[in-house]
């Protein structure tokens, strides 16, 4: 992971945990300003249910999600 990638990784985590009682997709949409449709596509690609909360992802899933958001969006 490059310095820029790790910076975005921590931005994703920060946005994901911003409001822990909300679903992850909503937090990422609000915190990273990514259109919901693009987030839905990323979640589908990684088989992450749309009703997932930030604390339910493993570190490896967070890495995959960040990579997907950087690469495909």
C-alpha positions as CSV (number, residue, x, y, z in Angstrom):
1,X,0.0,0.0,0.0
2,X,1.5,3.4,-1.0
3,X,1.3,6.4,1.2
4,X,-1.6,7.8,-0.7
5,X,-3.5,4.5,-0.5
6,X,-3.0,4.2,3.2
7,X,-4.2,7.8,3.6
8,X,-7.4,6.9,1.7
9,X,-7.7,3.7,3.7
10,X,-7.8,5.7,7.0
11,X,-10.2,8.2,5.4
12,X,-12.6,5.3,4.6
13,X,-12.3,3.9,8.1
14,X,-12.9,7.3,9.7
15,X,-16.0,7.9,7.5
16,X,-17.3,4.4,8.1
17,X,-17.1,4.7,11.8
18,X,-18.4,8.3,12.0
19,X,-21.8,7.2,13.2
20,X,-21.5,3.6,14.4
21,X,-25.3,3.0,14.6
22,X,-25.8,3.8,10.9
23,X,-25.1,1.4,8.0
24,X,-21.7,1.6,6.5
25,X,-22.9,2.6,3.0
26,X,-24.6,5.7,4.4
27,X,-21.6,6.7,6.4
28,X,-19.3,6.3,3.3
29,X,-21.7,8.1,1.1
30,X,-21.8,11.1,3.4
31,X,-18.2,11.1,4.6
32,X,-16.5,10.5,1.2
33,X,-19.1,12.1,-1.0
34,X,-19.4,9.1,-3.3
35,X,-22.7,8.5,-5.1
36,X,-24.8,5.7,-3.5
37,X,-25.0,3.7,-6.8
38,X,-21.2,3.5,-7.0
39,X,-21.0,2.3,-3.4
40,X,-23.7,-0.2,-4.0
41,X,-21.7,-1.5,-7.0
42,X,-18.6,-1.8,-4.8
43,X,-20.5,-3.6,-2.1
44,X,-22.0,-6.0,-4.6
45,X,-18.5,-6.7,-6.1
46,X,-17.2,-7.6,-2.7
47,X,-20.4,-9.5,-1.5
48,X,-20.9,-7.0,1.3
49,X,-24.6,-6.7,2.3
50,X,-25.9,-3.2,2.1
51,X,-27.0,-3.4,5.8
52,X,-23.5,-3.9,7.0
53,X,-22.1,-1.7,9.8
54,X,-18.5,-0.6,9.9
55,X,-17.6,-2.8,12.9
56,X,-18.7,-5.9,11.0
57,X,-15.9,-5.8,8.4
58,X,-12.5,-7.4,9.0
59,X,-9.3,-5.5,8.3
60,X,-8.9,-7.5,5.1
61,X,-12.4,-6.5,4.0
62,X,-11.7,-2.8,4.7
63,X,-8.5,-3.2,2.5
64,X,-10.5,-4.8,-0.3
65,X,-13.2,-2.1,0.0
66,X,-10.7,0.7,-0.1
67,X,-8.9,-0.9,-3.1
68,X,-12.2,-1.3,-4.9
69,X,-13.2,2.3,-4.3
70,X,-9.8,3.6,-5.5
71,X,-9.6,1.3,-8.5
72,X,-13.1,1.1,-9.9
73,X,-14.7,4.4,-9.0
